[in-house]
Amino acid sequence: MNITSEQSPQEELAPGARIGKVRWTICAMLFAATSINYMDRQVLSLLKPTLMHAPALGGIGMTEVGYGYIMAAFQVSYAIGLLAAGRFVDKVGTRIGYMVIMAIWSLSAMGHALVNSMFQFGIARVCLGFGESGNFPAAIKTVAEWFPQRERSLATGIFNSGANMGAILAPAIVPWVALHYSWHAAFLVTGVFSAAWIALWYSKYRKPQDHPTLTGAELRFIYEEAAAQMGPSVPWMRLLGYRQTWAFAIGKGLTDPIWWFFLFWLPDFFSKKYGLDLKHVGLPLIVVYTASSVGSIGGGWLPMPLRKLGLSAVGARLTAMFICACAVTPIFIVNSLNSEWATIGLLSLATAAHQGWSANIYTTASDMFPKSAVGSVTGIGGMAGSACGSLFAIFVGYVLQLTHSNYTVLFGIAASAYLVAFAFLNLLAPGLRKAEFAA
């Protein structure tokens, strides 16, 4: 059976036949995993103002530069871990690989409850970064296995919105736990979620061809382009010889640090700019990250109506990315605003646009590479994003220390990063041309 990308699945099925929705159940599990992932990494940024207090006041005397180095340590280990994680998932498969990855990062997150100094926090963040690095390579590979090309950006947008759900849940839960118990206890709350997810994934997840409840119609729909997209296995060092790899990696390297900046420094920005303490910072963050969740799903969905307007699959993807890149630019005036809610509005637009961009740039990996290489390419791109993020984290720490917490330069960089990344993507991989591998 051959189904072209312009045909709807209903055109190939018997009248009244149902495709099935098992693939969306798999997507929901990816959403849950990503939510837990971001809850774990968000805890420290929420507790930063508390940890900057002297030990006598319940903190550890953390400094701006010290916090920057701790974030850099997380991102360096995240970068290194991405190379290993992408290859690991390609080798052992998503069922076992995802469970191992979740177990490593969850134990590391809970281990933060045992530390009491900046150096110890650095060690804990290194372990957390190494474990958390596996989430996106595993999730992107799962999407490539379970979804045809036409649905991948939407599926990616949905599971990627889990990042925002985690960022929403963390400020709703962590401050309450820290205020009623201690900041140590706040690092333990996600362990229960992780254990439940691992049990569910082990019992429910199988590859499409092995899944007991998958209909034949849904299996055919998922594999409509499988023969063209499987491809040979390619060592990751060889992948570095392809312009498409560098296009993806540079795009991630320029824009991932901006999301890390939003994630790790927005609580501090609201604290310094508007005097919001641990009791009051939750609402602005929840609004901003809720908007980013809408942007993730909306950005993943956006290529679909653009296709209906007559654009090709590639044209729709690139147009959606350009729209998202432009939507970030107003953020350059944020630090000059005096209205808290105007600030929240522009930050909401910027984070929503980032997540819409992210849903589409992740999907370019499966657009340009066969399934056998998607995990490795995603790992390389994520490594580039995290390595650049670690350098940016150190830069942010020094800028804030030298300017007494003035964010003007940082928001200016954030405003321009996406358009620069879009230009590099089109220069290195015009038309998202597919990488050609020898058999």
Secondary structure as the mmCIF struct_conf table of DSSP 4:
data_model
#
loop_
_struct_conf.conf_type_id
_struct_conf.id
_struct_conf.beg_label_comp_id
_struct_conf.beg_label_asym_id
_struct_conf.beg_label_seq_id
_struct_conf.end_label_comp_id
_struct_conf.end_label_asym_id
_struct_conf.end_label_seq_id
TURN_TY1_P TURN_TY1_P1 SER A 5 GLU A 6
BEND BEND1 GLN A 7 GLN A 7
HELX_RH_3T_P HELX_RH_3T_P1 PRO A 9 GLU A 12
BEND BEND2 LEU A 13 LEU A 13
HELX_LH_PP_P HELX_LH_PP_P1 ALA A 14 ALA A 14
TURN_TY1_P TURN_TY1_P2 PRO A 15 GLY A 16
HELX_RH_AL_P HELX_RH_AL_P1 VAL A 22 LEU A 51
TURN_TY1_P TURN_TY1_P3 MET A 52 MET A 52
BEND BEND3 HIS A 53 HIS A 53
HELX_RH_3T_P HELX_RH_3T_P2 PRO A 55 LEU A 57
TURN_TY1_P TURN_TY1_P4 GLY A 58 GLY A 58
BEND BEND4 GLY A 59 GLY A 59
HELX_RH_AL_P HELX_RH_AL_P2 GLU A 64 VAL A 92
HELX_RH_AL_P HELX_RH_AL_P3 THR A 94 GLY A 111
HELX_RH_3T_P HELX_RH_3T_P3 HIS A 112 LEU A 114
BEND BEND5 SER A 117 SER A 117
HELX_RH_AL_P HELX_RH_AL_P4 MET A 118 GLU A 132
TURN_TY1_P TURN_TY1_P5 SER A 133 GLY A 134
HELX_RH_AL_P HELX_RH_AL_P5 ASN A 135 TRP A 146
BEND BEND6 PHE A 147 PHE A 147
HELX_RH_AL_P HELX_RH_AL_P6 GLN A 149 ASN A 160
TURN_TY1_P TURN_TY1_P6 SER A 161 SER A 161
HELX_RH_AL_P HELX_RH_AL_P7 GLY A 162 HIS A 180
TURN_TY1_P TURN_TY1_P7 TYR A 181 TYR A 181
HELX_RH_AL_P HELX_RH_AL_P8 TRP A 183 ALA A 186
TURN_TY1_P TURN_TY1_P8 PHE A 187 THR A 190
HELX_RH_AL_P HELX_RH_AL_P9 GLY A 191 LYS A 204
HELX_RH_3T_P HELX_RH_3T_P4 PRO A 208 ASP A 210
TURN_TY1_P TURN_TY1_P9 PRO A 212 THR A 213
HELX_RH_AL_P HELX_RH_AL_P10 GLY A 216 ILE A 222
TURN_TY1_P TURN_TY1_P10 TYR A 223 GLU A 225
HELX_RH_AL_P HELX_RH_AL_P11 ALA A 226 GLN A 229
HELX_RH_AL_P HELX_RH_AL_P12 TRP A 236 LEU A 239
TURN_TY1_P TURN_TY1_P11 LEU A 240 GLY A 241
HELX_RH_AL_P HELX_RH_AL_P13 ARG A 243 TYR A 274
TURN_TY1_P TURN_TY1_P12 LEU A 278 HIS A 280
BEND BEND7 VAL A 281 VAL A 281
HELX_RH_AL_P HELX_RH_AL_P14 GLY A 282 TRP A 301
TURN_TY1_P TURN_TY1_P13 LEU A 302 LEU A 302
HELX_RH_AL_P HELX_RH_AL_P15 PRO A 303 LYS A 308
TURN_TY1_P TURN_TY1_P14 LEU A 309 GLY A 310
HELX_RH_AL_P HELX_RH_AL_P16 ALA A 313 VAL A 328
HELX_RH_3T_P HELX_RH_3T_P5 THR A 329 SER A 336
HELX_RH_AL_P HELX_RH_AL_P17 GLU A 340 MET A 368
BEND BEND8 PHE A 369 PHE A 369
HELX_RH_AL_P HELX_RH_AL_P18 LYS A 371 LEU A 402
TURN_TY1_P TURN_TY1_P15 THR A 403 HIS A 404
BEND BEND9 SER A 405 SER A 405
HELX_RH_AL_P HELX_RH_AL_P19 THR A 408 LEU A 428
BEND BEND10 ALA A 429 ALA A 429
HELX_RH_3T_P HELX_RH_3T_P6 PRO A 430 LEU A 432
HELX_LH_PP_P HELX_LH_PP_P2 ARG A 433 ALA A 435
#
